């Protein structure tokens, strides 16, 4: 069997999903692609089931927030093919007004806690998740602390002299 390269993975994805795979890049030789929330489960299921690729290990799921973008919230998936020793990153971006995406808990049991953490910090709802609730923050917290919705410093503080900090 041939070596699994980023080019081979990309060709397989583009042949199967055509225009649903976009924003392709290779930062630090890590194949990175974007897709839509409607296609994410099918894309990951394809990578999992393909006998040549065998992406059967979910390394991480995390969130990002780019408030200046129309689709401001992102879910980033990192998959690893342990038998081929190759990794891939898949990005999906969602609107802040409806941050909903399908759960991967049916495919990867480890997605359970990763999705709960992403929900807890970014407010992204994983539809079909068996127990989507806060995992690290208090249950009655109403904000999502990793969103860039608050200033980094309180502008009303009086206990700090900015002259000491060169500002």
N, C-alpha and C positions, 0 to 999 in steps of 0.2 A: 504494500500500500504506500502511496506517495505521502510525502511530508505534508502536514497540515500547515498552510501558510495563511497570512492575512488575506492574500489575494484569492485563495481558494474559498475561504469562508465568505468573503464578500461576493464572489461570483455565485455561490450557492444561494446566498440570501437574495441577491438581485434577481436571479433566475426564478426563484420561488415567489418573491414578494414585489418585484419590479419597483414601482414608484413609492412603495410604502417604506423603503429604505432610503434615507437621505442624510445630508450633513456628515458625510464620511470623512474621517481623518485618522491619523495614526500617531498621536502624541507618544513619544518614547516607545515606539513600535507596538503600541497597544491599539488594536483595531477598535475604533469607536464609531458607532452608527446611531442615528436617531430613527424613531418610528412613531406611530401614532398610538394613542391609548386603545383604539379599536383593534390594532394589530399586535400589540405587545405579547399577549398570551400565545398567539399562533407562532410568532417569531421565536420565542423562547422554547416552545414545545418542539418546533422544527429543529432547533439547535440541539435540544436534548435527545430527540429520537434519531437524528441522522447517524447512521452507523459509522461513517467516516469521521465525523466531528466529535460526537459523544460529549457534549457540554452538559455534564451531569452533576456539577457541583456549583452551587450558588455561593459565591464568596461574600457578596454584600449587596444590600439595597440601601440607598441613602437618598436624602432629599436635598434640593437646592432651591434658593429663592433669588430670582432676578427681578425685582419690582419694576424695573424700567422696560421689561419685555411684555408683549401682549400675553403670551403664555408664560406667566411668571414663575410658576412652581414646576419643579422637575423631579422626576424619579429616575435614579441612575442605578442600573443593574450591572453587576460584575459577575461573569460566568467563567468557569475554568473547566477545561477538558483535562482531567488528570492523566488519562492514558496518552494524550497527545502533547501534554505540557504546553498548552496554549490558552490564552485568555482573550476575552472580548468584553467590551463595555457597550451597553445599550441605554440610550437616553429617551425619555418620553417627557414632553412638556404639557402642562395643563393650565387652564385659566384659574386665577385665584377665586373667581366666583363659583366654580364647580370643580374642585380638586378631587375627582373621583377616577379610580382606575381599578382594574380587575386584580384580585389577589392571586398570588402564586402558591398559596399554601396547599393546593391540590397536587402540585408537581414537586415542590420542595417543602418538606416539613419545617426546615430551618427558616423559611420565609416568615413564619409566624411572628417571632420576636422582632425581626428586622422591620417588618411592616408596622408593628405596634410602635416601635421607636420612631419611625418616619411619621406616623400619624401623630404621635405625642409631641414632636418638635416642630412639624410643619403643617399639621392639620389635613394631610392628604388621606382621603378615605379609600380604603381597599375593599371594594365591593365583594362580598362573599367570604370575607375573613371570618373565621369561627369565633373570635373573641377580641374584636377591635376595641381596645380601651387603653388608657394611659399606662405606661410601663415604668417610667422614671420620675415623672412629675406628679404632683398631688392630683387626685381625681377631680376635684372641683375647680381646677385651674381653667380659666376661660381663654387665655392667650396661647399662642404657639411660639415659644421663645426663640426659635431659630429663624423665624421670619424677620425680615429687615423692616419692621414697622415702627420701631422706636428709636430715638436718638441714642447714640452710644454713651453719651454723658448727659446728666441732668443739667440743663442750661441755667437752672435756678440755684445751683450750689453756691454757697458763700464761704465754705471752709477750704477753698482751694485758691491759691494765688497763681495764675497762669504765667506770671513773670518768671517763676522758677522753672517752667517747662519750655521756655523759649517761644511762647505763643504771644 
